[in-house]
Amino acid sequence: MVTRPSTGDVAELHDRAPVILPPDFVDEWVDAGTEGDQTLVDAAVAASTPQLEQLEFHEVAKLTGDGPELVKPSS
């Protein structure tokens, strides 16, 4: 997992956030023939900013097992 400094509302939860790759970066990112360097990482981080800032937050249930119900908004 590649992380970056948090921004927007995410920064209130934690100082780091995952790099969320935009769809047009995925093929290059997972291509074994792509020679990675800091330029590629920097571009992915910059491109992930809009996705990170558009995340929606809601309170979820307390951990009591595992399953998809854990990410549904609590009532």
Distance bins in CASP14 RR format, pairs under 12 A and 6 or more apart:
PFRMAT RR
TARGET T0000
AUTHOR 0000-0000-0000
RMODE 2
METHOD distances of the structure
MODEL  1
1 16 0 0 0 0 1 0 0 0 0 0 0
1 17 0 0 0 0 0 1 0 0 0 0 0
1 18 1 0 1 0 0 0 0 0 0 0 0
1 19 0 0 0 0 1 0 0 0 0 0 0
1 20 0 0 0 0 0 1 0 0 0 0 0
1 21 0 0 0 0 0 1 0 0 0 0 0
2 16 0 0 0 0 0 1 0 0 0 0 0
2 17 0 0 0 0 0 1 0 0 0 0 0
2 18 1 0 0 1 0 0 0 0 0 0 0
2 19 1 0 1 0 0 0 0 0 0 0 0
2 20 0 0 0 0 1 0 0 0 0 0 0
2 21 0 0 0 0 1 0 0 0 0 0 0
2 25 0 0 0 0 0 1 0 0 0 0 0
2 29 0 0 0 0 1 0 0 0 0 0 0
2 36 0 0 0 0 0 1 0 0 0 0 0
2 38 0 0 0 0 0 1 0 0 0 0 0
2 40 0 0 0 0 0 1 0 0 0 0 0
2 41 1 0 0 1 0 0 0 0 0 0 0
2 42 0 0 0 0 0 1 0 0 0 0 0
2 43 0 0 0 0 0 1 0 0 0 0 0
2 44 1 0 0 1 0 0 0 0 0 0 0
2 45 1 0 0 1 0 0 0 0 0 0 0
2 47 0 0 0 0 0 1 0 0 0 0 0
2 48 0 0 0 0 1 0 0 0 0 0 0
3 10 0 0 0 0 0 1 0 0 0 0 0
3 14 0 0 0 0 1 0 0 0 0 0 0
3 15 0 0 0 0 1 0 0 0 0 0 0
3 16 1 0 1 0 0 0 0 0 0 0 0
3 17 1 0 0 1 0 0 0 0 0 0 0
3 18 1 0 1 0 0 0 0 0 0 0 0
3 19 1 0 0 1 0 0 0 0 0 0 0
3 20 0 0 0 0 0 1 0 0 0 0 0
3 41 0 0 0 0 0 1 0 0 0 0 0
3 44 0 0 0 0 0 1 0 0 0 0 0
3 45 0 0 0 0 1 0 0 0 0 0 0
3 48 0 0 0 0 0 1 0 0 0 0 0
3 52 0 0 0 0 0 1 0 0 0 0 0
4 10 0 0 0 0 1 0 0 0 0 0 0
4 11 0 0 0 0 0 1 0 0 0 0 0
4 14 0 0 0 0 0 1 0 0 0 0 0
4 15 0 0 0 0 0 1 0 0 0 0 0
4 16 1 0 0 1 0 0 0 0 0 0 0
4 17 1 0 1 0 0 0 0 0 0 0 0
4 18 1 0 0 1 0 0 0 0 0 0 0
4 19 1 0 1 0 0 0 0 0 0 0 0
4 20 0 0 0 0 1 0 0 0 0 0 0
4 21 0 0 0 0 0 1 0 0 0 0 0
4 41 0 0 0 0 1 0 0 0 0 0 0
4 42 0 0 0 0 1 0 0 0 0 0 0
4 44 0 0 0 0 1 0 0 0 0 0 0
4 45 1 0 1 0 0 0 0 0 0 0 0
4 46 0 0 0 0 1 0 0 0 0 0 0
4 47 0 0 0 0 0 1 0 0 0 0 0
4 48 1 0 0 1 0 0 0 0 0 0 0
4 49 0 0 0 0 1 0 0 0 0 0 0
4 51 0 0 0 0 0 1 0 0 0 0 0
4 52 1 0 0 1 0 0 0 0 0 0 0
4 53 0 0 0 0 0 1 0 0 0 0 0
5 11 1 0 0 1 0 0 0 0 0 0 0
5 14 0 0 0 0 0 1 0 0 0 0 0
5 15 1 0 0 1 0 0 0 0 0 0 0
5 16 1 0 0 1 0 0 0 0 0 0 0
5 17 1 0 0 1 0 0 0 0 0 0 0
5 18 0 0 0 0 0 1 0 0 0 0 0
5 19 0 0 0 0 0 1 0 0 0 0 0
5 45 0 0 0 0 1 0 0 0 0 0 0
5 46 0 0 0 0 0 1 0 0 0 0 0
5 48 0 0 0 0 0 1 0 0 0 0 0
5 49 0 0 0 0 0 1 0 0 0 0 0
5 52 0 0 0 0 0 1 0 0 0 0 0
6 12 0 0 0 0 1 0 0 0 0 0 0
6 13 1 0 0 1 0 0 0 0 0 0 0
6 14 1 0 1 0 0 0 0 0 0 0 0
6 15 1 0 1 0 0 0 0 0 0 0 0
6 16 1 0 0 1 0 0 0 0 0 0 0
6 17 1 0 1 0 0 0 0 0 0 0 0
6 18 0 0 0 0 1 0 0 0 0 0 0
6 19 0 0 0 0 0 1 0 0 0 0 0
6 45 0 0 0 0 0 1 0 0 0 0 0
6 48 0 0 0 0 0 1 0 0 0 0 0
6 49 0 0 0 0 0 1 0 0 0 0 0
6 52 1 0 0 1 0 0 0 0 0 0 0
6 53 0 0 0 0 0 1 0 0 0 0 0
6 55 0 0 0 0 0 1 0 0 0 0 0
7 13 0 0 0 0 0 1 0 0 0 0 0
7 14 0 0 0 0 0 1 0 0 0 0 0
7 15 0 0 0 0 0 1 0 0 0 0 0
7 16 0 0 0 0 0 1 0 0 0 0 0
7 17 1 0 0 1 0 0 0 0 0 0 0
7 19 0 0 0 0 0 1 0 0 0 0 0
7 20 0 0 0 0 0 1 0 0 0 0 0
7 45 0 0 0 0 0 1 0 0 0 0 0
7 46 0 0 0 0 0 1 0 0 0 0 0
7 48 0 0 0 0 1 0 0 0 0 0 0
7 49 1 0 0 1 0 0 0 0 0 0 0
7 50 0 0 0 0 0 1 0 0 0 0 0
7 51 0 0 0 0 0 1 0 0 0 0 0
7 52 1 0 1 0 0 0 0 0 0 0 0
7 53 1 0 0 1 0 0 0 0 0 0 0
7 54 0 0 0 0 0 1 0 0 0 0 0
7 55 0 0 0 0 0 1 0 0 0 0 0
8 14 0 0 0 0 0 1 0 0 0 0 0
8 15 0 0 0 0 0 1 0 0 0 0 0
8 17 0 0 0 0 1 0 0 0 0 0 0
8 49 0 0 0 0 1 0 0 0 0 0 0
8 50 0 0 0 0 0 1 0 0 0 0 0
8 51 0 0 0 0 0 1 0 0 0 0 0
8 52 1 0 0 1 0 0 0 0 0 0 0
8 53 1 0 1 0 0 0 0 0 0 0 0
8 54 0 0 0 0 0 1 0 0 0 0 0
8 55 0 0 0 0 1 0 0 0 0 0 0
8 57 0 0 0 0 0 1 0 0 0 0 0
9 17 0 0 0 0 0 1 0 0 0 0 0
9 52 0 0 0 0 1 0 0 0 0 0 0
9 53 1 0 0 1 0 0 0 0 0 0 0
9 54 0 0 0 0 1 0 0 0 0 0 0
9 55 1 0 0 1 0 0 0 0 0 0 0
9 56 0 0 0 0 1 0 0 0 0 0 0
9 57 1 0 0 1 0 0 0 0 0 0 0
9 58 0 0 0 0 0 1 0 0 0 0 0
10 16 0 0 0 0 1 0 0 0 0 0 0
10 17 1 0 1 0 0 0 0 0 0 0 0
10 18 0 0 0 0 1 0 0 0 0 0 0
10 20 0 0 0 0 0 1 0 0 0 0 0
10 48 0 0 0 0 0 1 0 0 0 0 0
10 49 0 0 0 0 0 1 0 0 0 0 0
10 51 0 0 0 0 0 1 0 0 0 0 0
10 52 1 0 1 0 0 0 0 0 0 0 0
10 53 1 0 0 1 0 0 0 0 0 0 0
10 54 0 0 0 0 0 1 0 0 0 0 0
10 55 1 0 0 1 0 0 0 0 0 0 0
10 56 0 0 0 0 0 1 0 0 0 0 0
10 57 0 0 0 0 1 0 0 0 0 0 0
11 17 1 0 0 1 0 0 0 0 0 0 0
11 52 0 0 0 0 1 0 0 0 0 0 0
11 53 0 0 0 0 0 1 0 0 0 0 0
11 55 0 0 0 0 0 1 0 0 0 0 0
11 57 0 0 0 0 0 1 0 0 0 0 0
12 55 0 0 0 0 0 1 0 0 0 0 0
12 57 0 0 0 0 1 0 0 0 0 0 0
13 52 0 0 0 0 0 1 0 0 0 0 0
13 55 0 0 0 0 1 0 0 0 0 0 0
13 57 1 0 0 1 0 0 0 0 0 0 0
13 59 0 0 0 0 0 1 0 0 0 0 0
14 52 0 0 0 0 0 1 0 0 0 0 0
16 45 0 0 0 0 0 1 0 0 0 0 0
16 52 0 0 0 0 0 1 0 0 0 0 0
17 45 0 0 0 0 0 1 0 0 0 0 0
17 48 0 0 0 0 1 0 0 0 0 0 0
17 49 0 0 0 0 1 0 0 0 0 0 0
17 51 0 0 0 0 0 1 0 0 0 0 0
17 52 1 0 1 0 0 0 0 0 0 0 0
17 53 0 0 0 0 1 0 0 0 0 0 0
17 55 0 0 0 0 1 0 0 0 0 0 0
18 44 0 0 0 0 0 1 0 0 0 0 0
18 45 0 0 0 0 0 1 0 0 0 0 0
18 48 0 0 0 0 1 0 0 0 0 0 0
18 51 0 0 0 0 1 0 0 0 0 0 0
18 52 0 0 0 0 1 0 0 0 0 0 0
18 55 0 0 0 0 0 1 0 0 0 0 0
19 25 0 0 0 0 1 0 0 0 0 0 0
19 26 0 0 0 0 0 1 0 0 0 0 0
19 29 0 0 0 0 1 0 0 0 0 0 0
19 40 0 0 0 0 0 1 0 0 0 0 0
19 41 0 0 0 0 1 0 0 0 0 0 0
19 42 0 0 0 0 0 1 0 0 0 0 0
19 43 0 0 0 0 0 1 0 0 0 0 0
19 44 1 0 1 0 0 0 0 0 0 0 0
19 45 1 0 1 0 0 0 0 0 0 0 0
19 46 0 0 0 0 1 0 0 0 0 0 0
19 47 0 0 0 0 1 0 0 0 0 0 0
19 48 1 0 1 0 0 0 0 0 0 0 0
19 49 0 0 0 0 1 0 0 0 0 0 0
19 51 0 0 0 0 1 0 0 0 0 0 0
19 52 0 0 0 0 1 0 0 0 0 0 0
20 26 0 0 0 0 0 1 0 0 0 0 0
20 29 0 0 0 0 0 1 0 0 0 0 0
20 44 0 0 0 0 1 0 0 0 0 0 0
20 45 0 0 0 0 1 0 0 0 0 0 0
20 46 0 0 0 0 0 1 0 0 0 0 0
20 47 0 0 0 0 1 0 0 0 0 0 0
20 48 1 0 1 0 0 0 0 0 0 0 0
20 49 0 0 0 0 1 0 0 0 0 0 0
20 50 0 0 0 0 1 0 0 0 0 0 0
20 51 1 0 1 0 0 0 0 0 0 0 0
20 52 1 0 1 0 0 0 0 0 0 0 0
20 53 0 0 0 0 0 1 0 0 0 0 0
20 54 0 0 0 0 1 0 0 0 0 0 0
20 55 0 0 0 0 1 0 0 0 0 0 0
21 27 0 0 0 0 1 0 0 0 0 0 0
21 28 0 0 0 0 1 0 0 0 0 0 0
21 29 1 0 1 0 0 0 0 0 0 0 0
21 30 0 0 0 0 1 0 0 0 0 0 0
21 40 0 0 0 0 0 1 0 0 0 0 0
21 41 0 0 0 0 0 1 0 0 0 0 0
21 43 0 0 0 0 0 1 0 0 0 0 0
21 44 1 0 1 0 0 0 0 0 0 0 0
21 45 0 0 0 0 1 0 0 0 0 0 0
21 46 0 0 0 0 0 1 0 0 0 0 0
21 47 1 0 0 1 0 0 0 0 0 0 0
21 48 1 0 0 1 0 0 0 0 0 0 0
21 49 0 0 0 0 0 1 0 0 0 0 0
21 50 0 0 0 0 0 1 0 0 0 0 0
21 51 0 0 0 0 1 0 0 0 0 0 0
21 52 0 0 0 0 0 1 0 0 0 0 0
22 28 0 0 0 0 0 1 0 0 0 0 0
22 29 0 0 0 0 0 1 0 0 0 0 0
22 43 0 0 0 0 0 1 0 0 0 0 0
22 44 0 0 0 0 1 0 0 0 0 0 0
22 45 0 0 0 0 0 1 0 0 0 0 0
22 46 0 0 0 0 0 1 0 0 0 0 0
22 47 1 0 1 0 0 0 0 0 0 0 0
22 48 1 0 0 1 0 0 0 0 0 0 0
22 49 0 0 0 0 1 0 0 0 0 0 0
22 50 1 0 0 1 0 0 0 0 0 0 0
22 51 1 0 0 1 0 0 0 0 0 0 0
22 52 0 0 0 0 0 1 0 0 0 0 0
22 54 0 0 0 0 0 1 0 0 0 0 0
23 29 0 0 0 0 0 1 0 0 0 0 0
23 47 0 0 0 0 0 1 0 0 0 0 0
23 48 0 0 0 0 0 1 0 0 0 0 0
23 51 0 0 0 0 1 0 0 0 0 0 0
24 43 0 0 0 0 0 1 0 0 0 0 0
24 44 0 0 0 0 0 1 0 0 0 0 0
24 47 0 0 0 0 1 0 0 0 0 0 0
24 48 0 0 0 0 0 1 0 0 0 0 0
24 51 0 0 0 0 0 1 0 0 0 0 0
25 31 0 0 0 0 0 1 0 0 0 0 0
25 34 0 0 0 0 0 1 0 0 0 0 0
25 40 0 0 0 0 1 0 0 0 0 0 0
25 41 0 0 0 0 0 1 0 0 0 0 0
25 43 1 0 0 1 0 0 0 0 0 0 0
25 44 1 0 1 0 0 0 0 0 0 0 0
25 45 0 0 0 0 0 1 0 0 0 0 0
25 46 0 0 0 0 0 1 0 0 0 0 0
25 47 1 0 1 0 0 0 0 0 0 0 0
25 48 0 0 0 0 1 0 0 0 0 0 0
25 51 0 0 0 0 0 1 0 0 0 0 0
26 34 0 0 0 0 0 1 0 0 0 0 0
26 44 0 0 0 0 0 1 0 0 0 0 0
26 47 0 0 0 0 0 1 0 0 0 0 0
26 48 0 0 0 0 0 1 0 0 0 0 0
27 33 0 0 0 0 0 1 0 0 0 0 0
27 34 0 0 0 0 1 0 0 0 0 0 0
28 34 1 0 1 0 0 0 0 0 0 0 0
28 35 0 0 0 0 0 1 0 0 0 0 0
28 36 0 0 0 0 1 0 0 0 0 0 0
28 39 0 0 0 0 0 1 0 0 0 0 0
28 40 1 0 0 1 0 0 0 0 0 0 0
28 41 0 0 0 0 0 1 0 0 0 0 0
28 43 0 0 0 0 1 0 0 0 0 0 0
28 44 0 0 0 0 1 0 0 0 0 0 0
28 47 0 0 0 0 0 1 0 0 0 0 0
29 36 0 0 0 0 1 0 0 0 0 0 0
29 40 1 0 0 1 0 0 0 0 0 0 0
29 41 0 0 0 0 1 0 0 0 0 0 0
29 43 0 0 0 0 0 1 0 0 0 0 0
29 44 1 0 0 1 0 0 0 0 0 0 0
29 45 0 0 0 0 0 1 0 0 0 0 0
29 47 0 0 0 0 0 1 0 0 0 0 0
29 48 0 0 0 0 0 1 0 0 0 0 0
30 36 0 0 0 0 0 1 0 0 0 0 0
30 44 0 0 0 0 0 1 0 0 0 0 0
31 40 0 0 0 0 0 1 0 0 0 0 0
33 40 0 0 0 0 0 1 0 0 0 0 0
34 40 1 0 0 1 0 0 0 0 0 0 0
34 41 0 0 0 0 0 1 0 0 0 0 0
34 43 0 0 0 0 0 1 0 0 0 0 0
34 44 0 0 0 0 0 1 0 0 0 0 0
36 42 0 0 0 0 0 1 0 0 0 0 0
36 43 0 0 0 0 0 1 0 0 0 0 0
36 44 0 0 0 0 0 1 0 0 0 0 0
37 43 0 0 0 0 0 1 0 0 0 0 0
37 44 0 0 0 0 0 1 0 0 0 0 0
38 44 0 0 0 0 0 1 0 0 0 0 0
38 45 0 0 0 0 0 1 0 0 0 0 0
39 45 0 0 0 0 0 1 0 0 0 0 0
39 46 0 0 0 0 0 1 0 0 0 0 0
40 46 0 0 0 0 0 1 0 0 0 0 0
40 47 0 0 0 0 0 1 0 0 0 0 0
41 47 0 0 0 0 0 1 0 0 0 0 0
41 48 0 0 0 0 0 1 0 0 0 0 0
42 48 0 0 0 0 0 1 0 0 0 0 0
42 49 0 0 0 0 0 1 0 0 0 0 0
43 49 0 0 0 0 0 1 0 0 0 0 0
44 51 0 0 0 0 0 1 0 0 0 0 0
44 52 0 0 0 0 0 1 0 0 0 0 0
45 51 0 0 0 0 0 1 0 0 0 0 0
45 52 0 0 0 0 1 0 0 0 0 0 0
46 52 0 0 0 0 0 1 0 0 0 0 0
48 54 0 0 0 0 0 1 0 0 0 0 0
48 55 0 0 0 0 0 1 0 0 0 0 0
49 55 0 0 0 0 0 1 0 0 0 0 0
56 71 0 0 0 0 0 1 0 0 0 0 0
56 73 0 0 0 0 1 0 0 0 0 0 0
57 71 0 0 0 0 0 1 0 0 0 0 0
57 73 0 0 0 0 1 0 0 0 0 0 0
58 71 0 0 0 0 1 0 0 0 0 0 0
58 72 0 0 0 0 1 0 0 0 0 0 0
58 73 1 0 1 0 0 0 0 0 0 0 0
58 74 1 0 0 1 0 0 0 0 0 0 0
58 75 0 0 0 0 0 1 0 0 0 0 0
59 70 0 0 0 0 0 1 0 0 0 0 0
59 71 0 0 0 0 0 1 0 0 0 0 0
59 72 0 0 0 0 0 1 0 0 0 0 0
59 73 1 0 0 1 0 0 0 0 0 0 0
59 74 1 0 1 0 0 0 0 0 0 0 0
59 75 0 0 0 0 1 0 0 0 0 0 0
60 67 0 0 0 0 0 1 0 0 0 0 0
60 68 0 0 0 0 0 1 0 0 0 0 0
60 69 0 0 0 0 1 0 0 0 0 0 0
60 70 1 0 0 1 0 0 0 0 0 0 0
60 71 1 0 1 0 0 0 0 0 0 0 0
60 72 1 0 0 1 0 0 0 0 0 0 0
60 73 1 0 0 1 0 0 0 0 0 0 0
60 74 1 0 1 0 0 0 0 0 0 0 0
60 75 0 0 0 0 0 1 0 0 0 0 0
61 67 0 0 0 0 0 1 0 0 0 0 0
61 68 0 0 0 0 0 1 0 0 0 0 0
61 69 1 0 0 1 0 0 0 0 0 0 0
61 70 1 0 1 0 0 0 0 0 0 0 0
61 71 0 0 0 0 1 0 0 0 0 0 0
61 72 1 0 0 1 0 0 0 0 0 0 0
61 73 0 0 0 0 1 0 0 0 0 0 0
61 74 1 0 1 0 0 0 0 0 0 0 0
61 75 0 0 0 0 1 0 0 0 0 0 0
62 69 0 0 0 0 0 1 0 0 0 0 0
62 70 0 0 0 0 1 0 0 0 0 0 0
62 74 0 0 0 0 1 0 0 0 0 0 0
63 69 0 0 0 0 0 1 0 0 0 0 0
63 70 1 0 0 1 0 0 0 0 0 0 0
63 71 0 0 0 0 0 1 0 0 0 0 0
63 74 0 0 0 0 0 1 0 0 0 0 0
64 70 0 0 0 0 1 0 0 0 0 0 0
64 74 0 0 0 0 0 1 0 0 0 0 0
69 75 0 0 0 0 0 1 0 0 0 0 0
END
